[in-house]
Amino acid sequence: MTSVRDCGRFNGQTLREVTLRDGDVSLAILNYGATTRDWRVPLNGRPVPVVLGYADPVQYLHGTVFFGAIVGRVSNRIGGAQFSMNGQTLRLSPNDGGNQLHGGPVGLSNVFWEIEPDGPSAVRLRYVSPAGENGFPGQAKVTVDVQLTGSCVTYDMRAEVDCVTPISLAQHNYYNLAGTGSIWDHKLRCTADLMLAMDDQGIMSGDITSVDGTRFDFRDMRTFAQADPKRLGIDHNLVFKADQDVAQPVCEVMAPNGMRLKAWSDQPGAQLYTAAHMPMQEGGLDGQNYGPAAGFCFEPQGFPNAVNIPSFPSVLVSPEIPYAQKLRVEIKGD
């Protein structure tokens, strides 16, 4: 079952939310940022909010932490907010010091998308990013289909372009399977055996290193607290095995309440973020205020800063080879 509500008009645009339901599971999607605002999963007969979100949809217009958004055109950081292509240096709009983060100041997370229900338990979002937006060459027609099927949500992300240009999207949910508190007691297993090295600004250097002996090794399930006892925080890019079977989950998470998450991805890696230093976010779901480590992000994506590192898999797409990514997330309680 699908319901639609309008949440007000801003700068001539209507802020709209579509809520999908399948049984006792519900998923609320905003047209601003193609944002997953609320995801409820039943546990012991009670609907648990398993993602962080603002209770008032209007608050997303002023958000700074990308709660639940689709980010891009290019997710993560591009060093120096520039890259070279065909012998020309392209300068992008910076929004992270001198770097560009998640597509720039007017990235996909900060615009109104067209939104429409697509059957009883799906929604389609569309946005046309004009040539030059945030400095990127060419027009990009971006489509995201969100499907709720039982306990699974699928994000099908695609982009068609009119010239060669980089595209690398990511879905930016913050998960908390307990619905409240911190995620330090959540257990994670991830198939990644390598990670991308980065500098002190979070810019990937081009080196790929082993996770052996680091707080980033989750090949055997352990809690975030066990992996990171000093609470340093994790905001690093993990590399999946080259022979990863896409039919098998790339990560599994369990919370003490019995809630569990599995994620399947066709991307080469994912940014793992424990939000250990996240500023306090007031006005959360169910009257909550979210502090550090209130949620974790697992964001499958292309290798960050690949536009500046020839040895990384390319994130360039073309009219002949459009962009596509599929992410499936299952969260079960009862």
Secondary structure, DSSP 8 states (H G I E B T S, - for coil): -EEEEEEEEETTEEEEEEEEEETTEEEEEETBTTEEEEEEEEETTEEEE-B--BSSGGGGGG-SS-TT-EE-SB-SEEGGGEEEETTEEEE----BTTBEETT-TT-GGGSB-EEEE-STTEEEEEEEE-TTGGG--S-EEEEEEEEEETTEEEEEEEEEESS-EE-B-EE---B-TTSSS-STT-EEEE---EEEEE-TTS-EEEEEEE-TTSTT--SS-EEHHHH-TT----EEEEE--TT--TTS-SEEEE-TTS-EEEEEE-SSEEEEE--TT---B-SBGGG--B-TTS-BEEEEES-TTGGG-TTS---EE-SSS-EEEEEEEEEE--
